[in-house]
Amino acid sequence: MAAVVQKNGMKPHVNGGLAHPHPHTTHHTHDHRVGVGVGVSDAYPLRGGSGCDVINSDVFIKQEVKQEDEDCDRVAGDDEPEIDIVINNVVCSFSVRCHLNLRQIALNGVNVEYRRENGMVTMKLRKPYTTASIWSSGKITCTGATSEEQSHVAARRFARLLQRLGFNTRFTNYRIVNVLGTCSMPFAIKINAFSEKHKPIAEYEPELHPGVTYKLKKPKATLKIFSTGSITVTAPSVLDVQQAIEHIYPLVLEFRKERSKEDEQLAEKRRGAANARKRTYSQMASTNKETDDEDDDDDDDDNDCVAAGDAWP
């Protein structure tokens, strides 16, 4: 523990006691507020008259604990920096277990586009902002969610909309297919040297793609590593994305380099574009808030009689 010197020149011991110039004239008492023994000396009388001056060791304890916490935070911050992982897209698939008339959906549905050449219908939701690809067989793929929870909510809302159009839908076979996440390292990366060292796993073809393709088997993930420090991860779940970033960080740390001005400008441009997309989504959600609230009330009434995998009324 670090010792703290008071203004009066007295230096405490480690256990909270005080060093006195006259040890034979020292008496000891106990401060019940702290539970630590405090040394008292006749050489330092109370200001009001006779007696002894009791020095509270609470000051020393608080200062020492605070200093230790600051040192630990500083060391942890230097060794393990925090890296923000942004989930850009969660893709899920499910089935309604009934034949769907795409022409009927296109004529009576809302926010629907009928792509006859592809044999499918695309339907969009405002909240959460997602898009569903619907086939006549009853299979549906939902994209655009930014979390696994949003993806599940959007899938059930698409199934509910199809039920309101007159189809006997049942929500089954739901699963997360793919998750796309991105992060930015606090440094640039020497991708040439990195790809040479990890050549069996890392593939770098600058004529085809500006980044290094790094494939992991456990967790199952594919990473795109760029010289600016940006990393794009594709994995089956959000947890796999996080584990892939934790796996690749010590490997790219070995090939770190200082960012150039061009890299900084490119990273700033990407952050600005991402923030612009978020603002656009939030504005669209706030503009149609009343309509979304009405849909939420209807969904809450139906939750009592509908469960995943059960027949819908």
C-alpha positions in Angstrom: 0.0 0.0 0.0 1.2 3.5 -0.7 1.6 5.7 2.3 0.0 9.1 2.3 1.8 12.0 4.1 -0.5 14.4 5.9 0.0 18.2 6.0 1.2 18.1 9.6 4.1 15.8 8.6 2.7 12.6 10.3 3.2 9.4 8.2 0.9 6.5 9.0 1.9 2.8 9.2 0.4 0.3 6.9 -2.2 -0.8 9.5 -3.4 2.7 10.0 -1.3 3.7 13.0 0.9 6.8 13.3 4.6 7.1 13.8 5.3 9.2 17.0 8.5 10.8 18.2 7.9 9.6 21.7 6.9 5.9 21.7 6.9 5.6 25.5 4.3 8.2 25.9 1.9 6.8 23.3 -1.5 5.6 24.1 -3.9 3.7 21.8 -7.6 4.0 21.3 -10.0 2.6 18.7 -12.1 4.5 16.1 -15.4 2.7 15.9 -16.4 4.3 12.7 -13.6 2.5 10.7 -12.7 -0.5 12.8 -9.0 0.2 12.6 -6.7 1.0 15.5 -5.4 4.6 15.5 -2.3 5.8 17.3 -2.6 8.7 19.7 0.2 10.8 21.2 0.3 13.3 24.0 2.6 15.5 21.9 -0.5 16.5 19.8 -3.2 17.8 22.3 -6.7 18.7 21.2 -7.4 22.3 20.2 -10.0 22.8 22.9 -7.9 21.7 25.9 -6.6 18.5 27.5 -6.9 15.1 26.0 -5.6 13.4 22.9 -6.0 14.1 19.2 -7.6 11.1 17.4 -6.6 10.9 13.7 -9.1 9.1 11.6 -7.5 6.5 9.3 -10.5 6.6 7.0 -8.7 9.2 4.8 -5.7 6.9 4.3 -7.8 3.9 3.4 -9.9 5.7 0.9 -7.0 7.3 -0.8 -5.0 4.0 -1.0 -8.0 2.1 -2.4 -8.7 4.8 -5.0 -5.1 4.8 -6.1 -5.0 1.0 -6.5 -8.3 1.1 -8.6 -6.9 3.8 -10.9 -3.7 1.8 -11.4 -5.7 -1.4 -12.2 -7.9 0.4 -14.6 -4.9 2.0 -16.4 -3.2 -1.4 -16.8 -6.3 -3.1 -18.0 -7.0 -0.4 -20.5 -3.5 -0.6 -21.9 -3.5 -4.4 -22.3 -7.1 -5.1 -23.4 -8.7 -2.2 -25.3 -12.4 -2.4 -25.9 -13.5 -2.9 -29.5 -17.0 -2.1 -30.5 -18.7 -4.8 -32.7 -21.6 -3.5 -34.8 -24.1 -6.0 -36.1 -25.3 -4.8 -39.5 -27.5 -7.7 -40.6 -29.2 -10.8 -39.2 -30.7 -13.2 -41.7 -33.3 -15.7 -40.6 -35.6 -18.2 -42.4 -38.8 -19.8 -41.3 -41.9 -21.5 -42.8 -45.6 -20.9 -42.6 -46.5 -24.5 -43.7 -49.1 -23.5 -46.3 -49.3 -22.6 -50.0 -49.2 -18.9 -50.6 -50.9 -17.2 -53.5 -48.3 -14.5 -54.5 -50.7 -12.6 -56.7 -53.2 -12.3 -53.8 -50.4 -11.1 -51.5 -49.3 -8.5 -54.1 -52.9 -7.2 -54.7 -54.0 -7.0 -51.0 -50.7 -6.6 -49.1 -49.0 -3.4 -47.9 -45.4 -2.5 -48.8 -45.3 -5.4 -51.2 -43.4 -5.9 -54.5 -44.2 -8.8 -56.8 -41.2 -10.1 -58.6 -42.8 -12.5 -61.1 -39.5 -13.3 -62.9 -38.0 -14.6 -59.7 -41.2 -16.3 -58.5 -41.3 -14.4 -55.2 -42.8 -11.5 -53.3 -40.8 -9.0 -51.2 -42.6 -7.4 -48.2 -41.1 -4.7 -45.9 -41.7 -3.7 -42.3 -41.0 -0.3 -40.8 -40.4 -1.5 -37.2 -38.1 -3.4 -37.1 -36.8 -2.2 -40.5 -36.6 -5.5 -42.3 -37.4 -7.1 -45.7 -38.9 -10.6 -46.3 -38.6 -12.7 -49.4 -41.7 -14.8 -49.7 -42.1 -17.9 -51.9 -45.3 -19.7 -52.9 -44.1 -22.9 -51.1 -44.4 -21.1 -47.7 -40.7 -20.6 -47.1 -39.7 -17.0 -46.1 -36.3 -15.4 -45.6 -36.1 -12.2 -43.5 -33.1 -9.8 -43.7 -32.2 -6.4 -42.3 -32.5 -6.9 -38.5 -29.6 -5.7 -36.3 -30.1 -8.3 -33.5 -31.4 -11.8 -33.0 -34.3 -10.5 -31.0 -35.4 -8.1 -33.7 -35.1 -10.8 -36.3 -37.4 -13.1 -34.4 -40.0 -10.3 -33.8 -39.9 -9.4 -37.5 -40.4 -13.0 -38.6 -43.5 -13.4 -36.4 -44.9 -10.1 -37.7 -44.5 -11.2 -41.3 -46.3 -14.5 -40.5 -49.1 -12.5 -38.8 -49.5 -10.2 -41.8 -49.9 -13.2 -44.1 -52.5 -14.7 -41.7 -54.5 -11.4 -41.9 -54.5 -11.8 -45.7 -56.5 -15.0 -45.3 -53.8 -17.7 -45.2 -53.8 -20.5 -42.6 -50.2 -19.9 -41.5 -48.2 -21.6 -38.8 -44.9 -20.2 -37.6 -42.4 -23.1 -37.8 -38.7 -24.0 -38.6 -37.4 -20.6 -37.5 -33.6 -20.4 -37.4 -30.8 -17.8 -37.7 -29.0 -18.4 -41.1 -26.3 -15.7 -41.1 -25.0 -12.7 -39.1 -22.9 -9.9 -40.5 -20.8 -7.9 -38.1 -18.1 -5.3 -38.4 -15.5 -3.7 -36.2 -12.6 -1.4 -36.5 -9.2 -2.0 -34.8 -7.5 1.0 -33.3 -4.6 0.6 -35.7 -3.8 -0.3 -39.3 -2.7 -3.8 -40.4 0.1 -5.0 -42.6 -2.0 -7.4 -44.6 0.8 -8.6 -46.9 2.9 -9.9 -44.0 -0.2 -11.2 -42.2 -1.3 -13.2 -45.3 2.2 -14.6 -45.8 2.4 -15.9 -42.2 -1.1 -17.4 -42.2 -1.1 -18.5 -45.8 -3.0 -21.9 -45.4 -5.9 -20.1 -43.8 -5.6 -16.5 -45.1 -6.1 -15.8 -48.8 -5.1 -12.5 -50.3 -5.7 -11.6 -53.9 -5.4 -7.9 -54.4 -6.6 -8.1 -58.0 -9.9 -9.6 -56.9 -10.5 -8.1 -53.4 -8.7 -5.5 -51.3 -8.9 -7.5 -48.1 -7.6 -10.7 -46.7 -10.1 -13.6 -46.5 -9.5 -15.5 -43.2 -11.6 -18.6 -42.6 -12.1 -20.1 -39.2 -13.5 -23.6 -38.5 -14.2 -23.1 -34.7 -16.0 -20.8 -34.4 -17.3 -21.2 -37.9 -16.7 -17.7 -39.4 -15.3 -15.9 -42.4 -13.4 -12.7 -41.8 -12.4 -9.9 -44.3 -9.4 -8.1 -43.0 -8.5 -4.7 -44.5 -5.3 -2.7 -44.3 -7.2 0.2 -42.6 -7.9 -2.0 -39.6 -11.6 -2.7 -40.5 -12.7 -6.3 -40.2 -16.0 -7.8 -41.5 -17.2 -11.0 -40.0 -19.8 -13.4 -41.3 -20.9 -16.2 -38.9 -24.0 -18.3 -38.0 -24.7 -16.3 -34.8 -23.8 -13.2 -32.9 -21.8 -15.2 -30.3 -19.7 -16.7 -33.1 -19.0 -13.1 -34.4 -17.7 -12.1 -31.0 -15.6 -15.2 -30.6 -14.1 -14.7 -34.1 -13.1 -11.1 -33.2 -11.5 -12.3 -30.0 -9.6 -14.9 -31.9 -8.2 -12.6 -34.6 -7.2 -9.7 -32.4 -3.9 -11.1 -31.1 -3.0 -12.3 -34.6 -3.4 -8.9 -36.3 -1.9 -7.1 -33.3 1.5 -8.6 -34.3 1.3 -6.8 -37.7 0.0 -3.4 -36.5 1.1 -0.2 -38.0 0.3 3.5 -37.6 -2.6 4.7 -39.7 -2.0 7.1 -42.5 -4.1 10.2 -43.2 -5.9 8.4 -46.1 -6.8 5.5 -43.7 -8.2 8.0 -41.2 -10.3 9.7 -43.8 -11.6 6.5 -45.1 -12.5 5.2 -41.6 -14.2 8.6 -40.9 -16.2 8.4 -44.1 -17.4 4.9 -43.3 -18.5 5.9 -39.8 -20.4 8.9 -41.2 -22.2 6.7 -43.7 -23.2 4.2 -40.9 -24.5 7.1 -38.7 -26.5 8.5 -41.7 -28.2 5.1 -42.2 -29.1 4.9 -38.5 -30.6 8.4 -38.6 -32.6 7.5 -41.7 -34.0 4.4 -40.0 -34.9 6.3 -36.8 -36.7 9.0 -38.8 -38.7 6.4 -40.7 -39.7 4.7 -37.5 -40.7 8.0 -35.8 -42.7 9.2 -38.8 -44.9 6.1 -38.7 -45.0 5.6 -34.9 -48.8 5.7 -34.6 -49.3 3.0 -37.2 -46.7 0.8 -35.5 -48.3 1.2 -32.1 -51.6 0.0 -33.4 -49.9 -3.1 -34.9 -48.2 -3.7 -31.5 -51.6 -3.6 -29.7 -53.0 -6.2 -32.1 -49.9 -8.4 -31.7 -50.2 -8.3 -27.9 -53.8 -9.5 -28.1 -52.8 -12.4 -30.2 -49.8 -13.5 -28.1 -52.1 -15.3 -25.6 -53.3 -17.8 -28.3 -50.3 -18.1 -30.5 -47.0 -19.9 -29.7 -44.1 -20.8 -31.9 -44.8 -24.0 -33.8 -48.5 -24.2 -32.8 -51.4 -23.8 -35.1 -52.6 -20.2 -35.5 -56.4 -19.5 -35.2 
